Amino acid sequence: MTAVSQPPISTTFHSTSVARVVTLAFLLANVVVIHAMFFLAGSPAYNALGSIGRLLGLYLAFAMVVQLLLIARLPLLDRGFGMDHLTVWHRWTGLAIFWLAVLHPVVVLLGFATYSNVSFLSETLTLSQQMPVLLGMIAVAVMVVVVAFSVQAARKRLPYEVWHAVHLLLYAAVLLAVLHQVYKGTTFTGNALTQIYWWGLWAFAIGALLIGRLFLPLARNARHRLRVAAVVPEPDNAVSVHITGRDLHLLPARAGQFFLWRFPGHNPWWQVNPFSLSAAPDGRSLRLTAKGVGTTSSGLRGLRAGTRVFAEGPYGALTASQRVRDSTLLIAGGIGITPIRALLEDPDLTDVVVLYRVRDAAKAALLAELQNLAKTRGARLHLLAGRTGPDNNPFAPANLATLVPDIVDRDVFICGPPPLTLAVLDTLRRLGVPKRQVHAELFRLAGG
């Protein structure tokens, strides 16, 4: 076996720190510029409500730029923070956009209504006859619809595919909002410098989105020509899909990452799901393993050899590049074992302990592979079976410390259902494991 040298551990943490510094600097610099633009433009002729509404509009436009950058899959953000954190920020930014999208037109219309001494409804009907204003109102309505479908109560009742399709409406809202700004954005059209800044900012965001979500995936898939090679049933209603293609050694994928997968011809184009690689990329093939819990994942069993595959990615920061210590603990729950099993193959992880939590040992997916890998690598594998209860909670602080006495000195990689992940994170905090040694990917992102 050829020895693989380990990269300097400090460089990984440095790259994460760089991502944080760059992101914070970008946000602060733009907030300062936006306020400078607002004050330099002066107050509108009618009243203070107009000024407040205009400032809210600037906040709204910038929040939309940030949202585009969050979904553009920028490598700096993805590798620095991980898709898990970016998803949380995406959610909070979406809520901020929703409230700003409501408050901005309401305050502006109230200002005009007060100035004209007419009712709010009358002023709304009057201004809606102007096309730029009407476009802005339609954009707000679209945002409200998307947010309504994204609240927790509605999200739980929607298949992932439907939720994803509804979210595509946001691209239409962005287009309408940009057209609204072209005709009504007086704050940044006052001079050449502000115009260059504002439209340069939008060009950067839209360009990043088009490159990251359209051009790069198209180019990669045209190059690699991915196809299904085999479909293998796994325990507990799971299935592994083996994929081949051309020049896969040039695909920058690592163990622990996931792709957004489409199967044209088998599923409609708009059906897409995030599934982790369940084996480390070897330059010749890829493998995903998913549990049949949704329309797309359940339908994977019906895939035929030769079916075209369109993959967008790789994404995620649950990789060995995040390690900061020489010893490693891998924790998986249920089908969250997929990226953990791939990580077990990564030679950059040393002195490995694996904790695999399942309800039924007979239904543990990929267990035989894990056992063979653990034996080959000299890793310790603990299969933790049964329902969690007072007498069976391996992730309680005392029990976890007994299983892994030197846990404070290890990097900890976690993937599983949200309740398990959150419970483990709480236990690690109680045990005093430093945050920089904890790397988690929530089940809804990585496991599918």
N, C-alpha and C positions, 0 to 999 in steps of 0.2 A: 504494500500500500504506500502511495506517495504521501509524504508528510506535507501538510498545508500550514504555512506559517500564519500566525495570528496577527491581525492588524493591531497597531497600538490602541489600547483601550481608551486612552484619553481623547483621541480624535473624534470618537463618536459623540461623547458628551459635549465636545467643543462645537460640533456641527449643530447640535440641538440648541446650544446657547446662542450661536450665530443666528439661527432662525428666530429665536425670541427677540434678540436685539433688533434685527432688521424689521420684524413685524411691528414692534413697538415704535420704532423710529418712523416707519411709514405712517402709522396711525396718527401719532402726535404731530408730525410735520403737516399732514393734510388738514387736521383740525385747526392748527394755527393759521394755515393759508385760507381756509374757508372763513374763519372769523375776520381775518384781515380783509378779504374780499367784501364781506358783509358791511363792515364799518366804512371802508373806502367808498362803497357805492352810495352811502348816505341813506336817509330814511325816505320811504315813499311819500308821495304828496298827501295821501289821505289821512292815515292815523297810525297809532302804535300797533294796533292789531295787524295791520299790513306788514309792519316790520317783523313782528314775531312770526307771522305766517311765512314770510320770505326766508327767515332763518331756518324754520322747520323744513322748508323745501330743500334748502341746501343740505341739511342733515339727511333728509330722505334720499337725495341723489347720491350722496357719499355712501350711505348705508347700502344702497343698491350696488355701487361699485365694489364695496367690500364683499357683498354676497356673491357677485360674479367671480371674484378672485377665490373665494372659498370653494366654489364648485368647479373651478378651472383645473383642479388637481395639480397645482404648482408643486414641482418636486421639493422646493425649499420648505413649503408648509407640510406636505405629505410626509416627507422623511424626517422633518424636524419635530412634528407634533403627533403625527399619526392620524388616520382617518377618524378614529374614535373621538379625539378632541375636536377635530374640525367639524364633525357632525353636531356636537354640542354647540359650538360657536355658530354654525349654520342655523340651528334652531333659534337661538337667542337673537341673532341678527334678523331672522325672519320675523320674529315678534316685534322687534324694534321698527322694521320696515312697515309692518301692519299698522302700528299705532301712529307712526309719522305720516303714513299715507292717509290715515283718517283725519289726523289733527291739522295737517298742512292745508287741505282745501277748506275744512270747516272754519279755521281761523281766518284764512284769506277772505272767504265769502262773508264771514261776519264783519270783517273790516270794511269791505265794499258796501255791505248792507247798511252798516252804521253811517258811513260817509254819505251814502245816497238817501238815507232816511227811509228805507223800504224794508220789507220783511226779508228774512233769510231765504225763504222759499222763493220769493219773487226774484231776488238777486241771483239765486242759483239757476232758475229757469232762463233768466236773461243772459247770463254768462255762458250757459251751456250751448247757446246758439253760435258761439265762436268755436271754430273747429279745434284750435289748439287746446282750449279749455275742455272741450268734450273728450278729446283724446286722453287728457289727464284723468278725467272722471272715469272713463272706461278702464284705464290702467288700475285705478284704485279698486274698482269693482272686481277685476280679475284677481287682484291680490287678496281681497276679502274672501273670495271663493276658495282660493288655494289654502289660506290659513284655516278656513272652516273645515276643510277636509284633512287638515294636519293636526288638529287638536287631538288629544289622547283618546277621547271617547269615540271619535270618528275613525281615527287611525287603527284602532283595534279591530274594527269591523270591516276594514278594507283589505283586500289582497294587496300584496306589495306591488303587483303589476298595475293595479288601478291607481294606487297612490302615486306611483312614479309617472303614469300618464297624465294625471291631473297636474303634477308639478311642471310638466312641460309647458303649461299655459303661462308660466312666469316669463318665458322668453318673449311671448307676445306682450306681456305687461312692460317688460324692459324696453322693447321697441317703441311702444306707445309713449312711455315716459321720456325717452330720448327725444322723440318728435315734439313732445310738449315743451321740453327745455329749449329746443332750437328756437321756438317762437316766443316763449314766455320767460326765458332765463335772463332777465335784464341784469342780474348781479354780475354775471361773468361774461357779458357781451359788451361791457362798457369800454374796454380797451383791448389791445392786441395781446398783452401779457396774460390777462385773465382768460382770454379765449384759448390761447395756446395751452395754458395749464389745464383748464377744465376739459377741453376736448382731447388733450393728450392723456389725461387720466382715464377718460372713457375709452379711448383707443387702446390703451394698455390693458384695461380690464376685458374688453371684448376680444382683443387679439389673443390674450392669454386663454380665454375661454375657447375660442375657435381652434387654437393650436392644440390645447390640452384635451379637448373633448371631441374634436372632429378630425382635424388634419393629421395629428400624430396617430390616433387609432386607425384611421384609414390607411396611412402609410405602412404601419406595422402589420396590419392584417393582409395588405396586398403583398407584403414581402414574405410573410411567414406562411400564408395559405393554410390555416389551421383546419384540421379535419378530425372527426371522431374515429379513433382506431378500435376501441372496444368499450363495452359497457359491462361492468361486473357488479352483481348484487352483493350487498353487505348486510350484516346483521342489523336488526332494529329498523327495518324499512329504509335503510340507506343504500346508496348506489355510488360506485366509483366510475368516473368517465375518463378514459385514457385518450389523450389528444396528441397527434403528431403534426408536423409541419416542416417547413424549410428553414434552415439557418437559425434554429431555436437557440443555438449557443450565443447569438447576438441579442436575444431578448433579455433586457436587464431585470430579470425576476430573481427574487431570493426566497428561501424557505421562510414561511411565516406570512407571506403576502397573499393578497387575493386579487381577483379580476372581476370585472362586471361581464357576465357571459350572456351571449345571445346565440341562438341556434336557428338561423334563417332556414325556412323550408319546413322546420319541425314546429316552431312557435312563431307567432306574429313578431315582426321586427321590434315592436315597442315593449315586448316582454323581456325584461333584463333582471338578472339576480346576481348579488355578490356571493361568490363561493371561493373559499380559500383553496390554495394548492395543498393537497394532502400528501405530497411527496416533494422532496427538494428537487428543483429543476436540474436536469442533468445534461442539457444541451441537445437532447434527442426527443424528449417527450415531456408533456405536462399531464398532471392528474388532479382532478377535483373530486371531492367526495361530499355528498349532500344527503340530508335526511328528507324524506318526502313529507313536507309540512305545508307546501303551497302548490299552486297550479304548475309552476315551472319545475320546481324540484321534484314533484311527484311524477311529472312527465318525462324525467330523464331516463327512466327505465325503458321508455319506448324509442330512445335514440338508436339509429342504425349506423353501423360502420360506414364511414364515408360522408356522413352529414357535415355540412359546412359549419364552422364555428367562427363567431366574431367576438373577440375578447378585447376589452378596454382595461388597460392597466399596464404593469402591476401597481397596486396601491397598498398602503399600510406600512406602519413602522414597527410591527411586531417581528423584528428581525435581529439576528445576532449582532448587527451593527450598533444596537442600542446598549450592549453590555458595558458595564463599568467595573465588574469584578471578575475574578478568575473561576468562580464556581457558579453553577446555575441550578435553579429550581423551575421546572415546567409544570404548570397546573392546568388541567383540562376538565371540563364538565360536558358530558354528552357528546354531541357532534362537534363541539368546540375542540375535540381532539385533533381535527384536521390540520390546523397550522402547527399545533404542538408536535404532532407526529413528524411533520416536515422539518421542524426545528431540531428534532432529535437526530436528524441526519447531518446537520450542519457541523462541520469539523471545528468551526470557530468557538463553539460552546464546549466547555470542558467541565469535568467533575459534575456530571448531570444527575439530578434526581427528578423523577417523573411521578406526579400524583394524578391518577385518572379516576374521576368520580363518575359513577354510573349507578342507576337504580338496580339493574339486573346484570350480573357479570356475564350471563349467557348472551346478552344483547350488546356487548361492548364492541363498537365498530373498530376495525383495524387492530384488534388486540394482539393477534398472532404476529403481525408485523412489528408492533411495539416491543413485544417480548424478544423477537429476534434481534431487533436493532439494539435494545438495551443490553442484551448478552454480548453482541459484537462490540459495542462501544464501552462496555464496562459500566453502564449506567444502572442506577437503582430504580426499579419500577414498582409502584404501589398501586394496585387496583382497589379502589375504595367503593365497595358496592353496598346497596341498600338505600332505603328512604331516610332522609335526614330527620332526626328527632333528638330528644334529650339524651338518648343512649347511643346515638350514631351520628355524631357531628364531627367529622375529622378536621374541619376547618375552624373549630373553636380554638382560641389562642393556646390553651394548654395542650390540646391534642396535636395541633400543627407543630408546636415547638418540640413535642416528643418525636414526631415523625422525622422532623428535620431540625436537629438541635442547633446547627450552625446557620440557620436561616437568615440571621442578620448580616451574615457575610456573603450572601448570595444575591445574584440577579434573579428576579422572579418574573417569569412570563406567564400570563394568565389568559385563557380564552374559554368562555362557557356562557351559559344563560345569564342574563343580567343579575338575578338574585344571587347566584353563586359567585359571580365576579365581585359584586358589591360586598358580599359577606367576607370574601377573601381579602379584599382591599381593607376592610375595617379591621380584620384580624392582623394584617401586616402592620397597620398603623399602631395597633395596641402592642405589638411585639417590638416596635421600634425599628422596623426595616426602613432605611432612608428612602424617600420618595424617588430619588434618581435611580434606584435599583429596581423599581417596580414598573413593569411594562404590561399593560392590559389592552385587550381588544375585545369589545363587547360582542356577544354572540350575534346580535342583529346585524353587525357589519361583516364579521369574518366567517361565521359559521353557515350563514344562509338560512 
